[in-house]
């Protein structure tokens, strides 16, 4: 068996082998973050953990403004457009990103007191944030460049080095630090490892490219990406504003509690992201081949599977939150159902979004992102002061449901424009989503009595096993059909 697997691996095409290792690396990277969370939640106070959560949220938003996302879609396109000078384009883009980061940092430092009041982070921590962006951009560019050429070994080695040594150094620094410096220790440990590793990557990119200022490359990158910045910002506002506003309106401790529930949902997100990465290329090929019905059928199966996973997370929320955070974070259990169900509607959105990207209707994506981001901020501003941080879970779920519906409407419009049938059965998908929401919210009643919850879980498990065993042939046929 081992020999057979080894032969299959050696016979794999280089692109397939590289893709497999990049997926494995991604799972390990996210897994390390997930499995180290219980250590940090127990070593840090809820206030300190909340500060780390807010730091990470602002990092995602400020990165867009400080780099114009030059290491995302435009760089992928440039690797094809400027295939003959990939080294030159990469080094030139790195210099441009560094100039942008330095310029935004200059604006920050000139009005530091004003920005610190907005970000709720001290100057020292903001300097750490900009250093993180500066060096991480080099790693992002280098990783994408190597993905294009299927060189995965060095990328995986450096990625795992940072993701393993960073948390270990943070744990050591937390042990040695005083309580008021715990957040600095957590962030500083990871940042120190990043700088040590990514500095070498930064210098290597410049040394290989030997192109620092190329106005043609700079113009191409800026013209391509600047119109997309509102979309990128809106997506981050939608995903990060809940924690930022909780910190503003309720305090860093509540932001830390909410952050643990959000971290739990990230385990589901890793699962759905891997599905999306495989589903998207197949969707594009199926549209090209006019195999529309198969797309809708497979999407509904995926939705059912993700919905059941969300329901399972909701049922086991008390145990999962205890593992991740301990008793201090027990209040997070009440936002697990809406936060995990948000992942289901993110999955549904990607189905519809694929159609928009295939037919190059990216303006629809930007409009939907802007509308829902504004809606999310408005709802949080109204309901968090009224009902506390728990309200953010429900506003997030509602906004992702609206986000999915808006993209569904755009998808139907695009199908009509291109004279093709609606690719997805909206009625079936919305009914499935509503049923999953109802099931997840029924978990609330069960949280009040652990014994009853275990009986219900056992009963459901037996019923599901019996149903699957009885209808095994039909279920297999359903799963295999397209």
N, C-alpha and C positions, 0 to 999 in steps of 0.2 A: 504493500500500500504506500509506504513512504517513498519507495523508489519510483512508483507510478506518479505520485504527486510531484516529485523532483523533476521527472522527465517532462511533465506537463508545464511546470514552471519554466524550465529551460527552453521549451518550444514556443513559449508565449512571444508574441511580437513585442518589440521594444516599447511602443506606445501603450500597449495593454499592461505591460509589466510596470511601467512608470505610473500609469493611472492607478493601478492597484496599490502601489506603495504610498502614493500621495493620499489616497483615501484612508489607508491604515494610519498614516502619520496624523491626519486630521482627527481621527477618532482618539488616538493616543493623546494628542494635544488637548482636545476638549475634555477627555477623560481625566487627565492629570488635574486640570482646573476643578472639575467636579469633585474628585475624590480628596483633594486637599482642602476643600471648603470646610469640612467638619473640624479640621485642625485649627483653621483661622477663626472660625466662629466661637470656638471654645477658648482660644488664647486671647482674642481681642474682646474688649467691651462692645456692647451694641452701638455705642456712640462712635468708637474707633472703626468698627466694621462699616457703619453707615458712612463715615468719611471716605473710606476706600470705595464704597459703592458710588458715591457722588463723583469722586475723582475719575473712575472708569467711565461714568456717564458723560462727563464733560470732555473726556479724552476723545470719545467717539465723535462728538459734535465739532470740537475745535479742530480735529484732524482734517475735516472737510475744508474748513476755511484756511487752514495753514498749509495745505498741500494741493488744494483743488482736485483732490482724488486722482492725481496723475498716475497713481499706481493701480488703477482699476481698468475700466473698459477701454479707455483711450490707449493704454499701454498694450493691451492685447491686440488691438487693431493695428498699432504701430509696428508690432513685431512681424506683421505680414506686409504692411505697406513699405516699411524700410528694412526689409529682410537682409539686404546687402550690407547694412551698416547698423546692426543691432547693438553692437558695443558702443558706437558713437551716440546713438539715440538714447541708450540707457544712461550713459554718463551725463549727457546734456540734460536729460530729464531730472536726474538726481540733483544737479546744480540748480535747476529752476525750482524744484521742490524745496531745496535748502534756502534759496533766496526768499521764497514765499513764507516759509516757516520763520525765518529771521525777521522778515518785515512785520508779520503778525505779532511776533514776540516783542518787537520794538514798540508797536502800538499798545500792547499790553503793559509793558514796563513803564511807558510814559504816563499812563493813567492807572497805575497798579491799584491804588486804593479804591477807585471806582469799580474796576473789574473784580477785585477781591470780594467786594460787597455783593456783586451779582453772582459770582461763582460759589461763594461761601467756602473758599479755599484760601489758605495763607499764601503769601508770595513765594516762600520756599517750595511749597508743594506745586505751585504753578510753574516754577522754573523746572522742576522735575518733570512735569507734564510735557513741556516743550522739548526738553532733551529726549524724552521718550519718543515723541513724534519725529524729531530730527533723525534719529538713528533707525527707528523702525521702518521709515520710508525706504531706506536703502535695502533693508532685508526684503521688503515687499517687492520692490523692483527686481531684485536678484532672484527671488523665488519664481516670479512669473517668467523671467527670461529662461531660467533653467527648465521650467515646465514645458516650454515650447520646444526645447531640444531634448526632452526626455532624460535629463540628467538629474536623477532624484537622490542619489546617495548623500551628496554633500548638503543638500537642502534639508533632508530628513535629519541628518546628524546634528546640524546647527539648531534646527527647530526643537528637537528633543533635548539638546543640551540646555537651551534657555528655559524650556518648560519644566525641566526637572531640577536643574541647579538653582533657578530663580526662586521657586517656593521654598527650597531647602535653606537657602541663605536668608530668606525672609523669616522663616521660623527661628533660625539662630539669632537674628537681630532682635526679634520680638522678645525672646527669652532674656537677652542682655539689656533691653531697653526699659525705661521707666514707663508707667502706664500712659502718661500724657504724650509719649512719643511712639506709641504702638502703630498708629496709622503710617507714620513716616517709615518705620521699620518694615512694614508689610510692602509698601510701595518701593522703598529704596532697595530692598533685597533683589527684587525682580529687575529694577532699572539698572543696578550695578552690573548684573550679568549681561543684560542686553547691550549696554555700552561696550563692555569688554569684547563681546562676540561680534556685534554689528559694526564696530569701528573698523575691524578687519575687512568686512564686507564692503563698507563705504569706500575705503581706500582702494580695494581691489577693483571696484566698478570704475573709479576714476583712472586707475592705472591702465586698465584694459581698453577703455573707451578713448581716452586722451582727447575728448571733445567736451569742452566746458560750456561754451556759449555758442549755440547754433540757432540763429533766429528763425530759420525754416522749421526746425523741430519744435522750437518754443511756440511759434505761431500756430502750428498744427495742433499741438496739445491743448493750448488755451482755447482756440476756437471750437474745438471738439467738446471740451469738458465744461466750459463756463456755463453754457445753457442748461447743463444737467445738474448744476450745483443746487438749485432750488429743490429738485427731486431728491438728491442725496441728503440734503438738510432735513427735508420733510420726513423722510424715512427715519432718520435718527431722532427727530423730535417726537415722532410717534412711538418709538421704542424706548426712548430715554427720559422723556418729560415727566413721566409718573414719579420716578425716583427723585428727580431734581425738585419737583414741586412739593413732594412729601417732605423733603429736607427743609424747604423754605417755610412750609405751612405747619409742619408737625414736629420737625427736629430730626437730627441725624440718627437717633436711636430708632425711630420708626422707619426711616429710610433703610437702615440695616436690616430690620425685620422683614420689610417688603423685599429687600434684595435677596434674602434666602429663598423666598418663594419663587422669585424670578430665576434664581440659579437652578432650582429644581426643574422649571420649565425648559431650561437650556438643554437638559438631558433629552427631552422630547424633540427639541429643535435639531439636535445633532442627527437624530433618527430621521426626521422629515427632510433635512437638508441632503442627506445621502440619497434619499429617494428622489428628491427633486433633481439632483445632479445626473441621475440615470434616466429619469422620465423626460427631461427637457429635450435631449438630442433625439430620442425616439419619437417624441411629439412632432418635432420639426420634420423628420423623415416621413412620418405618417401623413402630415399635411401635404407634403410634396407629392406623395403617392395617392392622395385623395382617399385615404383610409380613415375617414372622420369618425365613424361609429366606434372603432376600436379605441380611440383616444378617450371618448366619453365613458366607455365601459370600464377601462382600466382606472381612470380617475376616480370613479365612484367606488371601486374596490379599495383604492388607496385611502380615500376619505373615510370609509368604514373602518379600516384598520387603524388609522390615526385616531379616529373618534373613540374606538374601544381602548386604545392606549391611554388617551386622556382620562377616560372614565376610570381605568385601573389606577392611575396616579392619584385621582381624587379619592378613591376608596382607601388607599394606603397613605394618604397625606399625613396623618398624625405620626406614623412611624417614620416616614421619609423626612419630615421636618425635624423630628427628634435626632435622626442620624446626622442630618446636615448641620443643625444649629444647636440642639439641646433645648432644655426647658425655657431658657431666656427668649427663645424665638417661637414659642408655642402659638402665639397669636397669628403667625404666618399661615397656619393651617386654614384659616377662613378665607384666604384669597387664592388658595391653590386651585379650586375648580375654575374660577373665571380666567386666571392667568394661563392655566394649561389649555383651556378651551380656546384661548386666543391663538395658540399654536395651530389648532385645527383650522381656524379661519385664515391664518397666514398660508397654510397649505392650499386651501381652496383658492385664495388669491393668485398663487403661483400658476395654477391651471389656466386661469383666464389671462394672466399677464403674459404667459408664453405666446398666446395668440397675438397679442399686441406687439410683442418683440419680433415675432416671425414676419408680420406684415409691416414692420418698421413704423408703427404708430406710437412712438415714444412720447409724443406730446400728451397722449391720453394718460400715460403712466404718471407724468409730471403733474397734470391737473388733479388726478385722484389723490396723489400724495400730499399736495398742498392743501386741498380741501379737508382731508381727514386729519392732518397734523393740526390745523387751526381748530377743528372740532374737538380734538383730544385735549388741547391746552384749555379751551373754554370750559369743557365739562369738568376737568380737574380743578379749575379755579372755582367752580361753583360747588362741587360735591365733596371735595376733600375737606374744606373747612366745616361742612355740615356733618359729615359722617366719618371723618378721620381717614387714615391711610388705606383702610379696607376699600373705600370707594374707588381708588385708583385701579384696582383689579377689574371692577365692573365697567369703568369708562374705557379701559383698554380693550376689553372683550367687545363692547358695543362698537367701538371705533374700527376694530378689525373686521367685524361683521359688516359694517357700512362700507369699509374699504373693499371687501370681497364683492358686495352687491354692485358698487360703482363699476368695478372692473368687469363684472358679469354683463352689465348694461353696455359697456364699451365693446366687449367681446361680441355680443349679439349684433351691434352696429357694424363692426368690422366684417363679420360674416356676411351680412346683407350687402355691404359695399362690394365684396368680392364674389357675390353670387354663389355662396356655398351654404349648406345647412348649418344651423347652430350646432357647434361641435359638442357642447355639453348639455345634458338634460338638467336644466335649472331646477325644475320641480323636485326631482329626485334628490339633487344635491342639497337644496335648502331644507327639505324634510329631514334628511339624514342629519344635517347640522343641528336642527331644532331638537330632534330626539336625543342627540348626544349631549346637548346643553341641559335638557331636563334630567337625564340620567346623572350627569355630574353634580347638578345642584341637589339631587336627592341625597347625595353624600352628606350634606349638612346635618340632616336629621340623625344620621348614623354616628356622627362625631360625638353625639351626646351620650352614647352608650357603647362602650367598646365591645362588650360581650355580644350585643345584638349585631354590631357591625361585622364581627367575625363570623357569626352564624349566617348572615346575609352573603358574605364573601364565599363561604364554604358552599352554600346553596347554589349561588350563581356558578361557581366552578364546576360543581357536579352537573348542573343543568347544561352548561356549555359543553362539557365533555360528553355527556350522553347524546346531545343533539349532534355534535360533530361525528361521534362514532356511528350513530344511526344513519346519518346522511353523508357519510364520508365520500361516496362516489360522486354525488351531486356537487358537494363542496369543491372537490378536486377539479371537476369539470368546469365549475364557475371560476375558480382561480386561474386555471390554464387558458380559459377562453379569452378572446380579445374582441 
